[in-house]
Amino acid sequence: MTTSQRPPEYTVRISARSKRARIEVSHQGAVQVVVPLWFSLQGVPTLIEHHKKWLQRSLTRLQQRGVQAAVPPSQILLPAIDEQWQLHYMADKPPHEATTSSSCKAIIDSTNRAFYELPPEPHRYIPLLQQWLQQRATEVLPRWLTQLSSECALPFNRVTIRHQKTRWGSCSARGNINLNRNLLLLDPAVVRYLLLHELCHTRHLNHSIRYWQL
C-alpha cells in the first residue's frame, strides 16, 4: 500500500472452521482475508476499508523492518564490557595492517576494535559475527565469574558459554554453570546480578528463603 486511498492487493480464503471474518498479514506482506462459509464475499471490500489504517500501519512496519534488515550494521556494542567495535565490509579497505582471525575468516583489529573485509551478505557476515561473539564471551565471562566466585566465596566446578534462546544462565547440581554469550549485550550491573544469581545456585538449586538469604 503506497497511499491511503489505494487498498492493498489481497486474496480471499473461505474457511469452514472460521467463525468470523478476519484479515491476516504475512511476514512477507501478503494480505489474506479469511471468511467463514456464511460470509458474503461482497462484504470483503467493506472489511478491508474498515481496517485500512491498521493495514497501512502493519505493511509500513514490515517495509521498515525489511529496509533495516537489508542494511548491514556499522558497529557492534557490548555494553557489559564497555566495548564498541566498528564493522567494515569488503568494499572498504583497512587503513593499516591488521591481524587475521583464523576462526572467523575476517580481519580483526583488536587494538582499534574493528572488523575489516567482512562479506556484505547477511547470510555470510552474521555467522562470522556470532562466532566472534562466542569467542569474546568465552574470553570474558569465565574470568568475570571466577572473580565474583572468589569475592563471594561461592566456588563452582566449571563454566560453559553457550548460545541459549530462553535462559541467561543455569547451574547444575554438580556446580557446572552455563552462561549465555548474549550477556555481553546487557548492562554490566545486570550481568553481575545474573552471574551472582547462578553462583548462589551452587549452594541452593531452588529459590527458597535460604537461597535469597545468601
N, C-alpha and C positions, 0 to 999 in steps of 0.2 A: 504494500500500500504506500503510494507516494504522496497522495494528497488526501485531505479529509473528505473530499467529495467523491473520490473513487473507491468503491468497495474492493476488497481483495478477491482474488480468484479462490474458489473453494470447490470441494466435492461434497456430495451428499451420500451418507450411508444409512440405509434402513436397518434397524436392529430390532429383532423380535424380543430381545431381553431388555431393551431400554424402556424405562418408564416415563422419561421426559426427554424433550429435545435439548441438546447441548452442543457447544462449539468446542472443538479441540484444535490446539496449535502444536504441531510437532517441533522438535528441536531444529529441524531444517526449515521451519517457517511455513509448512504446508497447513492450510486451514481445512478442516473437515467438519461438516455438520452431521451429527448423529441424531436420527429421529426415530421414534417408535412407530409401529405399524399404523397406528391410528392418526398420526400427524399428517396434515395436509401439506404437500410439497409447495403449495402456493404461499404458505406462511414462512418459508425459509428466507426469502429476501427481507421480510419484516424482522425476522430474528437477527439477521446479520446487521441490519440498520440499527436495531435496538442496542446491540453490543459493539457498535462501530468504534467507540472511544476505547473500550477495553482491547479490542483487536489492534488498534493503532499502537497502543502502549506496548502490547505483547510483541508485535512484529518489530517495532522500533528497538525494543530491548534486545531481541535476538540479533538484529543487524549490528547493534553496537558491540555485542559480545563477539560477533564474527570478526569485526574490524580489529578489536583488541587482541583476539587470538591470532590474527594474521601478522601483527606487528611484533617482531622479536623483542624481548626485554633488553634494555640497555644496561641494567645493573642488577645485582643480587644483594639484598640487605640481610644481614644476620644479626638482628638486634641482641641476641643472647650474649654474643661476644664482641659487640660493637664493631662489626666489620662491614665494609661496603666494597663490593667487587664490580669492576666495570667489565662489560662484555663487548667484544669487538668481533665481527663476523668476517668471513673470508674475503669480502670486498675491501676490508681495511687492512693496512699493513702495520706491523708492530714497529714502534719508533726505535726500538733497540733490541738487542739480543735477549731472549728470554729462555726460561727453562722448559723443556718439553716433558710433559707428563706421559709416561708410557701407558698408564691405565686409562686415562681419559682421551688420549689421542688428540689433544688440543694443546695449544701453547699456553702455559700458565706462568704468569709473572707474579710470584708470591710477594716480592718486595713491594711492588706497586699495586698489588691486589687487582690484577687484571687478567682477563682471558683474551687470547688472540686466535685468529684462524678458526673460529667456531663455524660449523656449517650453518647456513641461514635457514634450512628447512626444520620446522618444529620436530618432525619425527626423528631427526638426527641430533639436534642440539639438546633436546630435552633429556634423553637418556644419558648424555655426557654430563650434563649439569647435575642430574640425580645421582650419578655415580660419584661425582666430585663431592656433593653434599654428604653422601655416605662416608666418604673418606675423611672429610673435615670433621664430621660429628664423631667419628671413631678416634680422631686425634684429640678432640677437646673434651667430650663428655666424660669419658672414663677418668681423666685427671681431675675434673671438677668433682665427680662423685667420690673419688678417693680422698680428696681434700676435705670434703664435708664429713666423710666417714671418720676421719681422724679427729676432726674438731668436735664431733658429737659422740665419739666412742660408740659408733654403730657399725661394726665390721660387716662386710658382705663377702660372699665367696668369689663371684666373678660377675662381669658386666658384659652384655652383648648389645650392640647397636643394630637396630632393625628399622625397616620402614613399615610401621603399623598404621592401619587406617582408622582404628577405633580407640586406641589407647596411647597415652603419652608414655606409659611405663608399666612394668609389672615386676613382682618379686615372687620367687618360688619358695617352697618350704626349705630348700637347701641353701637359701640365701643368694640365689642367682638372680640378678637384676637385668631386665630388658629395658632399653630406653629407645624412644622414637627419635630418629635422626632429625625430624622436623622441630624438635625442641630448640634448635638453633634459630628458628624463625620467631621465637617468642621473646617477651621481655625478660631480662636476666632475673628479676625478682620472682617472676612466675616459674622460671626454670629451677631456681634454687628451692622454691617451695616443693615442686614436683620431685626433685631429687631427694629431699628430706623425707617426703611422703613415702617413697619407696624404701629408703633406708630404715624407716620406722617399722616397715613390714618385716624386716629381718628379726624383729622381736615379736611382733604380733601380726599375723597374716590377715586378721579381720580389722574392723573399725570399731572395736569395743571401747569402753571407757578407758581401759588401761592403755590402749593404743594412743588415744588423744591426750593422755597424761604424760606421754614421753617428752 
